[in-house]
């Protein structure tokens, strides 16, 4: 049973195309998470992000900032590497859904009005990665080959 779970976790139908999704989305998510957690790249850090989250009704704000920032930062790094891609993609997709419904939906589709189009694109990509896995050029693929040689 444990072997089947691990095989399913690391196996991928993504081929090489998953790399084209993982690298930019992983970088984008990690950078956004770094803004929330550390205040890097012009972000507000945990304190400022927590205050903002409280102001939009996501409470407790500090904890929500920690959760969202961690999901984006750690999930982004995992996606970039292709490490535990399916769980990282699922957490990232859920984070994007929360962003869409709590922040962007009321502003319409377009990013120029702080709409949801960008978060929707990230949601779609992370959902695709959750379904197909990391692809061939990934840590998951290496682990799959190491622990399950000859299985696809």
C-alpha positions as CSV (number, residue, x, y, z in Angstrom):
1,X,0.0,0.0,0.0
2,X,2.8,2.5,0.9
3,X,4.6,1.6,-2.3
4,X,1.5,2.2,-4.4
5,X,1.0,5.6,-2.7
6,X,4.7,6.6,-3.3
7,X,4.5,5.4,-6.9
8,X,1.3,7.5,-7.5
9,X,2.9,10.5,-5.8
10,X,6.0,10.5,-7.9
11,X,4.7,9.1,-11.2
12,X,3.9,11.6,-13.9
13,X,2.3,11.8,-17.3
14,X,3.7,15.3,-17.9
15,X,6.6,14.5,-20.1
16,X,8.9,17.5,-20.8
17,X,6.2,20.1,-21.2
18,X,5.6,20.1,-17.4
19,X,8.9,21.8,-17.0
20,X,7.7,24.8,-19.1
21,X,4.8,25.1,-16.6
22,X,6.8,24.4,-13.4
23,X,9.7,26.7,-13.8
24,X,8.0,30.1,-14.3
25,X,5.1,29.3,-12.0
26,X,7.4,28.1,-9.3
27,X,9.5,31.2,-9.5
28,X,6.4,33.5,-9.5
29,X,4.9,31.7,-6.5
30,X,8.1,31.7,-4.5
31,X,8.7,35.4,-5.2
32,X,5.1,36.3,-4.1
33,X,5.6,34.1,-1.0
34,X,8.9,35.9,-0.2
35,X,7.0,39.2,-0.3
36,X,4.5,38.0,2.2
37,X,7.0,36.2,4.5
38,X,10.2,38.3,4.4
39,X,9.2,41.6,2.8
40,X,11.5,40.9,-0.2
41,X,10.9,42.4,-3.6
42,X,8.9,45.3,-2.3
43,X,6.6,43.1,-0.1
44,X,5.3,44.0,3.3
45,X,6.5,41.0,5.3
46,X,4.3,39.0,7.7
47,X,3.3,41.9,9.9
48,X,2.1,44.1,7.0
49,X,0.6,41.3,5.0
50,X,-1.2,40.1,8.2
51,X,-2.6,43.6,8.8
52,X,-3.9,43.7,5.2
53,X,-5.4,40.3,5.5
54,X,-7.2,41.3,8.6
55,X,-8.5,44.4,6.8
56,X,-10.1,42.2,4.1
57,X,-11.7,39.9,6.7
58,X,-9.2,37.0,6.6
59,X,-8.5,36.5,10.3
60,X,-6.4,36.0,12.2
61,X,-4.4,38.0,9.7
62,X,-0.9,37.1,10.8
63,X,-1.7,33.4,10.7
64,X,-3.3,33.8,7.3
65,X,-0.3,35.7,6.0
66,X,2.0,32.9,7.3
67,X,-0.2,30.2,5.7
68,X,-0.5,32.0,2.3
69,X,3.2,33.1,2.3
70,X,4.4,29.6,3.2
71,X,2.1,27.9,0.6
72,X,3.4,30.3,-2.1
73,X,7.1,30.3,-1.1
74,X,7.6,26.6,-0.2
75,X,5.1,25.4,-2.9
76,X,6.9,27.6,-5.5
77,X,10.3,26.2,-4.6
78,X,8.9,22.6,-4.7
79,X,7.2,23.2,-8.1
80,X,10.4,24.8,-9.5
81,X,12.4,21.7,-8.4
82,X,9.6,19.2,-9.3
83,X,9.7,17.9,-5.7
84,X,6.5,16.5,-4.3
85,X,4.9,18.3,-7.2
86,X,1.3,17.1,-6.8
87,X,0.9,18.1,-3.1
88,X,2.7,21.5,-3.8
89,X,0.4,22.1,-6.8
90,X,-2.7,21.2,-4.8
91,X,-1.8,23.6,-2.0
92,X,-0.9,26.3,-4.5
93,X,-4.2,25.8,-6.4
94,X,-6.2,26.2,-3.2
95,X,-4.2,29.3,-2.3
96,X,-5.1,30.8,-5.7
97,X,-8.8,30.0,-5.2
98,X,-8.7,31.8,-1.8
99,X,-7.1,34.8,-3.5
100,X,-9.7,34.8,-6.3
101,X,-12.7,34.6,-4.0
102,X,-11.4,36.8,-1.2
103,X,-9.6,39.5,-3.1
104,X,-10.0,39.6,-6.8
105,X,-13.5,38.3,-7.9
106,X,-15.4,41.5,-7.1
107,X,-13.0,43.5,-9.3
108,X,-13.9,41.5,-12.5
109,X,-11.6,39.5,-14.8
110,X,-8.9,42.0,-15.8
111,X,-5.7,42.5,-13.9
112,X,-5.7,46.2,-14.7
113,X,-8.6,46.5,-12.2
114,X,-7.0,44.0,-9.7
115,X,-9.2,41.3,-11.2
116,X,-8.8,37.6,-11.0
117,X,-7.3,36.7,-14.4
118,X,-3.7,36.2,-13.2
119,X,-4.7,34.2,-10.1
120,X,-7.0,32.1,-12.4
121,X,-4.1,31.4,-14.8
122,X,-2.0,30.3,-11.8
123,X,-4.9,28.2,-10.6
124,X,-5.2,26.5,-14.0
125,X,-1.5,25.7,-14.2
126,X,-1.2,24.4,-10.7
127,X,-4.3,22.2,-11.3
128,X,-2.8,20.8,-14.4
129,X,0.4,20.0,-12.5
130,X,-1.6,18.4,-9.7
131,X,-3.2,16.1,-12.3
132,X,-0.2,15.3,-14.5
133,X,2.7,15.5,-12.1
134,X,6.1,17.0,-12.4
135,X,7.2,15.6,-15.8
136,X,10.5,13.9,-16.8
137,X,12.9,16.7,-15.8
138,X,12.2,16.7,-12.1
139,X,13.2,15.5,-8.7
140,X,10.0,13.5,-8.6
141,X,11.1,11.7,-11.8
142,X,14.5,10.9,-10.3
143,X,12.8,9.5,-7.1
144,X,10.4,7.5,-9.3
145,X,13.3,6.0,-11.2
146,X,15.3,5.3,-8.0
147,X,12.5,3.6,-6.0
148,X,10.5,2.1,-8.8
149,X,12.8,1.2,-11.6
150,X,11.0,0.0,-14.7
151,X,7.6,1.2,-13.6
152,X,5.7,4.0,-15.3
